[in-house]
């Protein structure tokens, strides 16, 4: 397995299949049932995981096909979201999921990244697409929600290669439904 993420209820792992299984796989194990895999799903041929995130009741994986595949804790695929470009990072907390992805080629030493944010439980897009400001000639190193409830503080934290933490204010009242 090449990627791992811890959530409040379990552990998710995924890999491109080159290690031992031969096929790209996502695996989820709930903490309450240690000792056996709660579920395991294979990806379609020629599609491999790129990033992985876990929320309270979901597992999300971005893939080489520019999809974000969202699975329930029970292993049912609940949504497949198509991104316009390759995903750089996924982060989940509670029912929230944020994907950071390329928004075009870098220009004059500046990364060109955007992000989209969803409420997975409500099947709503909270932020359709917004620019992610990164310092000149730096790269995204880490992204995550604040430790408190994201709805209360309304910002996301990220860390770039210039060793700067940044706060990104989350816009409010921007709701669009996504696939049922």
C-alpha beads as a LAMMPS data file, in Angstrom:
LAMMPS data file: protein, C-alpha beads

180 atoms
179 bonds

1 atom types
1 bond types

-500.0 500.0 xlo xhi
-500.0 500.0 ylo yhi
-500.0 500.0 zlo zhi

Masses

1 110.0

Atoms # bond

1 1 1 0.000 0.000 0.000
2 1 1 1.314 3.455 -0.890
3 1 1 -1.190 5.804 0.788
4 1 1 -2.792 5.832 4.205
5 1 1 -5.229 8.021 6.123
6 1 1 -6.657 7.861 9.628
7 1 1 -10.196 8.923 10.378
8 1 1 -12.146 9.041 13.613
9 1 1 -13.643 5.585 12.991
10 1 1 -11.054 3.724 10.944
11 1 1 -7.971 3.404 8.779
12 1 1 -7.893 3.580 4.976
13 1 1 -5.050 2.303 2.818
14 1 1 -4.677 2.207 -0.943
15 1 1 -2.082 1.229 -3.484
16 1 1 -1.514 1.004 -7.194
17 1 1 -1.279 -2.779 -7.153
18 1 1 2.383 -3.045 -8.040
19 1 1 3.373 -4.243 -4.546
20 1 1 1.602 -7.592 -4.303
21 1 1 -2.072 -7.491 -5.240
22 1 1 -1.546 -6.748 -8.931
23 1 1 -4.547 -4.411 -9.058
24 1 1 -5.103 -0.941 -7.598
25 1 1 -7.083 -1.307 -4.373
26 1 1 -8.578 0.723 -1.532
27 1 1 -8.914 -0.983 1.850
28 1 1 -10.822 0.242 4.948
29 1 1 -10.671 -1.177 8.446
30 1 1 -12.832 0.128 11.256
31 1 1 -11.133 0.533 14.641
32 1 1 -13.894 -1.435 16.360
33 1 1 -13.193 -4.518 14.242
34 1 1 -9.387 -4.743 14.226
35 1 1 -8.090 -8.033 12.886
36 1 1 -10.056 -8.193 9.648
37 1 1 -10.625 -5.931 6.679
38 1 1 -14.059 -4.372 6.769
39 1 1 -13.972 -3.879 3.013
40 1 1 -11.714 -3.740 0.015
41 1 1 -12.496 -2.374 -3.459
42 1 1 -10.561 -2.619 -6.701
43 1 1 -10.194 0.286 -9.112
44 1 1 -11.000 -0.037 -12.811
45 1 1 -8.114 -1.148 -15.026
46 1 1 -5.633 1.670 -15.831
47 1 1 -6.860 3.748 -12.854
48 1 1 -4.724 4.101 -9.732
49 1 1 -5.018 6.105 -6.501
50 1 1 -3.246 9.455 -6.224
51 1 1 -4.499 10.860 -2.896
52 1 1 -6.595 9.545 -0.024
53 1 1 -8.738 11.160 2.705
54 1 1 -11.045 9.906 5.454
55 1 1 -13.941 11.701 7.126
56 1 1 -16.335 10.646 9.846
57 1 1 -18.360 8.352 7.588
58 1 1 -16.572 8.296 4.226
59 1 1 -13.360 7.393 2.437
60 1 1 -12.351 9.441 -0.621
61 1 1 -9.703 8.577 -3.200
62 1 1 -8.552 10.699 -6.131
63 1 1 -7.290 8.704 -9.097
64 1 1 -5.065 8.973 -12.148
65 1 1 -8.260 9.338 -14.219
66 1 1 -8.964 12.677 -12.417
67 1 1 -11.862 11.208 -10.458
68 1 1 -12.632 11.565 -6.775
69 1 1 -14.287 8.327 -5.718
70 1 1 -16.242 8.559 -2.454
71 1 1 -17.064 5.413 -0.487
72 1 1 -19.275 5.021 2.570
73 1 1 -17.898 3.389 5.709
74 1 1 -19.698 0.247 4.548
75 1 1 -17.749 0.259 1.257
76 1 1 -20.528 1.420 -1.096
77 1 1 -19.314 3.861 -3.734
78 1 1 -21.614 6.832 -3.130
79 1 1 -20.199 9.335 -5.651
80 1 1 -17.727 9.696 -8.484
81 1 1 -16.726 13.296 -9.094
82 1 1 -14.740 14.308 -12.164
83 1 1 -12.026 16.922 -11.666
84 1 1 -10.811 19.088 -14.538
85 1 1 -7.151 18.322 -13.770
86 1 1 -4.962 16.059 -11.621
87 1 1 -5.535 16.161 -7.861
88 1 1 -2.655 17.332 -5.659
89 1 1 -4.203 16.747 -2.220
90 1 1 -7.383 15.540 -0.524
91 1 1 -8.365 16.302 3.050
92 1 1 -11.389 15.149 5.016
93 1 1 -12.836 16.039 8.396
94 1 1 -16.252 15.255 9.776
95 1 1 -18.511 15.349 6.686
96 1 1 -16.288 17.772 4.769
97 1 1 -13.982 16.916 1.869
98 1 1 -11.637 19.298 0.043
99 1 1 -9.710 18.510 -3.142
100 1 1 -6.765 20.637 -4.305
101 1 1 -5.945 20.259 -7.980
102 1 1 -3.958 21.834 -10.800
103 1 1 -5.676 24.757 -12.498
104 1 1 -3.237 25.033 -15.381
105 1 1 0.487 25.321 -15.867
106 1 1 2.603 27.244 -13.344
107 1 1 3.330 30.813 -14.433
108 1 1 6.465 32.798 -13.564
109 1 1 7.299 30.536 -10.616
110 1 1 3.791 30.593 -9.182
111 1 1 1.799 27.393 -8.700
112 1 1 -1.633 27.450 -10.300
113 1 1 -3.823 25.512 -7.870
114 1 1 -7.544 25.528 -7.152
115 1 1 -9.708 23.738 -4.614
116 1 1 -13.263 22.468 -4.338
117 1 1 -15.029 21.682 -1.073
118 1 1 -17.966 19.328 -0.493
119 1 1 -20.228 18.323 2.357
120 1 1 -20.337 14.576 1.681
121 1 1 -23.175 13.819 4.114
122 1 1 -25.459 16.397 2.492
123 1 1 -24.193 15.666 -1.049
124 1 1 -23.567 19.375 -1.598
125 1 1 -20.759 21.338 -3.161
126 1 1 -19.859 24.111 -0.737
127 1 1 -17.198 25.783 -2.884
128 1 1 -17.377 24.999 -6.601
129 1 1 -13.878 26.252 -7.476
130 1 1 -11.581 28.762 -5.832
131 1 1 -7.930 29.675 -6.231
132 1 1 -5.481 28.399 -3.636
133 1 1 -2.880 31.132 -3.098
134 1 1 0.646 29.734 -2.729
135 1 1 3.791 31.804 -2.152
136 1 1 6.055 32.533 -5.138
137 1 1 8.238 29.545 -6.099
138 1 1 6.818 27.272 -3.418
139 1 1 4.710 24.129 -3.447
140 1 1 1.896 22.805 -1.313
141 1 1 3.303 20.558 1.412
142 1 1 0.282 19.926 3.635
143 1 1 -3.371 20.898 3.894
144 1 1 -5.870 20.239 6.648
145 1 1 -8.853 21.595 8.509
146 1 1 -8.493 23.385 11.803
147 1 1 -8.702 21.093 14.820
148 1 1 -11.990 22.660 15.824
149 1 1 -15.162 22.173 13.831
150 1 1 -14.598 23.660 10.365
151 1 1 -18.117 25.101 10.348
152 1 1 -17.368 27.221 13.400
153 1 1 -13.993 28.638 12.334
154 1 1 -14.600 28.855 8.571
155 1 1 -11.028 28.290 7.435
156 1 1 -8.612 25.668 6.140
157 1 1 -4.924 25.557 7.060
158 1 1 -2.199 24.811 4.533
159 1 1 1.590 24.705 4.630
160 1 1 3.887 25.451 1.712
161 1 1 7.535 24.680 0.975
162 1 1 8.566 28.185 2.100
163 1 1 7.540 27.081 5.629
164 1 1 4.556 29.391 5.866
165 1 1 1.253 28.374 7.380
166 1 1 -1.706 30.063 5.760
167 1 1 -5.336 30.389 6.676
168 1 1 -7.842 30.182 3.872
169 1 1 -11.232 31.674 4.647
170 1 1 -14.070 29.439 3.500
171 1 1 -16.835 31.259 1.670
172 1 1 -20.282 30.791 3.166
173 1 1 -23.673 30.147 1.580
174 1 1 -22.292 28.687 -1.654
175 1 1 -24.244 25.472 -2.143
176 1 1 -24.642 23.325 -5.243
177 1 1 -25.922 19.756 -5.125
178 1 1 -23.818 16.942 -6.600
179 1 1 -24.748 13.462 -7.849
180 1 1 -27.347 11.370 -6.046

Bonds

1 1 1 2
2 1 2 3
3 1 3 4
4 1 4 5
5 1 5 6
6 1 6 7
7 1 7 8
8 1 8 9
9 1 9 10
10 1 10 11
11 1 11 12
12 1 12 13
13 1 13 14
14 1 14 15
15 1 15 16
16 1 16 17
17 1 17 18
18 1 18 19
19 1 19 20
20 1 20 21
21 1 21 22
22 1 22 23
23 1 23 24
24 1 24 25
25 1 25 26
26 1 26 27
27 1 27 28
28 1 28 29
29 1 29 30
30 1 30 31
31 1 31 32
32 1 32 33
33 1 33 34
34 1 34 35
35 1 35 36
36 1 36 37
37 1 37 38
38 1 38 39
39 1 39 40
40 1 40 41
41 1 41 42
42 1 42 43
43 1 43 44
44 1 44 45
45 1 45 46
46 1 46 47
47 1 47 48
48 1 48 49
49 1 49 50
50 1 50 51
51 1 51 52
52 1 52 53
53 1 53 54
54 1 54 55
55 1 55 56
56 1 56 57
57 1 57 58
58 1 58 59
59 1 59 60
60 1 60 61
61 1 61 62
62 1 62 63
63 1 63 64
64 1 64 65
65 1 65 66
66 1 66 67
67 1 67 68
68 1 68 69
69 1 69 70
70 1 70 71
71 1 71 72
72 1 72 73
73 1 73 74
74 1 74 75
75 1 75 76
76 1 76 77
77 1 77 78
78 1 78 79
79 1 79 80
80 1 80 81
81 1 81 82
82 1 82 83
83 1 83 84
84 1 84 85
85 1 85 86
86 1 86 87
87 1 87 88
88 1 88 89
89 1 89 90
90 1 90 91
91 1 91 92
92 1 92 93
93 1 93 94
94 1 94 95
95 1 95 96
96 1 96 97
97 1 97 98
98 1 98 99
99 1 99 100
100 1 100 101
101 1 101 102
102 1 102 103
103 1 103 104
104 1 104 105
105 1 105 106
106 1 106 107
107 1 107 108
108 1 108 109
109 1 109 110
110 1 110 111
111 1 111 112
112 1 112 113
113 1 113 114
114 1 114 115
115 1 115 116
116 1 116 117
117 1 117 118
118 1 118 119
119 1 119 120
120 1 120 121
121 1 121 122
122 1 122 123
123 1 123 124
124 1 124 125
125 1 125 126
126 1 126 127
127 1 127 128
128 1 128 129
129 1 129 130
130 1 130 131
131 1 131 132
132 1 132 133
133 1 133 134
134 1 134 135
135 1 135 136
136 1 136 137
137 1 137 138
138 1 138 139
139 1 139 140
140 1 140 141
141 1 141 142
142 1 142 143
143 1 143 144
144 1 144 145
145 1 145 146
146 1 146 147
147 1 147 148
148 1 148 149
149 1 149 150
150 1 150 151
151 1 151 152
152 1 152 153
153 1 153 154
154 1 154 155
155 1 155 156
156 1 156 157
157 1 157 158
158 1 158 159
159 1 159 160
160 1 160 161
161 1 161 162
162 1 162 163
163 1 163 164
164 1 164 165
165 1 165 166
166 1 166 167
167 1 167 168
168 1 168 169
169 1 169 170
170 1 170 171
171 1 171 172
172 1 172 173
173 1 173 174
174 1 174 175
175 1 175 176
176 1 176 177
177 1 177 178
178 1 178 179
179 1 179 180
